[in-house]
């Protein structure tokens, strides 16, 4: 062709290939519909599971309430509600109240609210939060005790009426005795006295062997942090830390029954309380011990706990040696120690008479008696160490309710039945 180069004329003619037409793709809806169907089925299944778990939790809570009623503890609420969907089951009891029958005496207990919760996957484990304050009174009388806390949590495991484990945790608890002038008002107006307070109190119990129906062996642990009970004993006026691990044996079963009957069972079966470990820590004293206690036919404690003591010189003055001295001088002088009210009854009129003769003589006698007693206890005990501190090991004996530390009689425990 004119104007075309020879090289161009030698090339093969180029053929244009026409691409086939691609049909429009159709959008697949079935994965979306399948996903939606699965979500709907799971939602319906979860709703069914929640209502089923809620019914189980409700029956479990009702079973524990019935069990408590059989033991003489009747609970009631001004209003009840259930909720917590979708992840928990919650039963709320507003203005909770209870009537407790103990030794033929009826007591009324009231709390602001109680909320029990259970997980959907574990509806037989109930966790209760109790909102204070809580009041205790004889039926028909003004409150005599008021308790409050930062948090109170109760946990119960098992299917009623057979508990598998119970725990009770209190943060910042305090128990006050309401004064006569403040009895009409919860909390009082300054006329009450603190019976017990602590930074934390934790009590747990579980079945370690056996079963609820056949000779259960119960392990109990107790932890108290910064606890004081000044009205119970002078040695408890300063904060203490308590760690206790004990095992209870001798029960036939855990069916509802009064504690007196349960302790008679223990005594008849030759059971008792094995103190696996005990540690009490105070600012300048430590007590560590282990041993076994039982109950005799009269309902009084018998047994032996070996204790190692750091700072016995700080503990002995708090054990009431001055009261023993006072009673002895009362007998010598023909005085009646009970005639002196309050603390004077403990010191006795005899020591007061010595102070009248020679001011300060009773204090000197007390100090001398304490020093002599401490020296005798150290000679009687075995030397040991606790936390790299020198300690003395002594027997803490319970004989028909009487309590002895070495040769020193501390007092007497009341009969348990």
Secondary structure, DSSP 8 states (H G I E B T S, - for coil): -TT--HHHHHS------------------HHHHHHHHHHHHHHHHHHHHHHHHHHHHHHHHHHHHHHHHHTTEEEE-SEEEEE-TTTEEEEEEES-EEEEEETTEEEEEE-SEEEEEEETTEEEEEEEEEES-EEEEETTS--SEEEE-SEEEEEEEEETTEEEEEEEEEES-EEEE--GGGTTSTT-SS--EEEEE-SEEEEEEEEEEEETTEEEEEEEEEEEEEEB-TTT-GGGSS-EEEEEEEEEE--S---S--HHHHHHHHHHTT-EEEEEEEEEEETTEEEEEEEEEEE-TTS-EEEEEEEEEE-HHHHGGGTTHHHHHHHHHHHHHT--GGGS-THHHHHHHHHHHHHHHSTTHHHHHHHHHHHHHHHHHHHHSEEEEETTEEEEEEEEEEETTEEEETTEEEEE-----
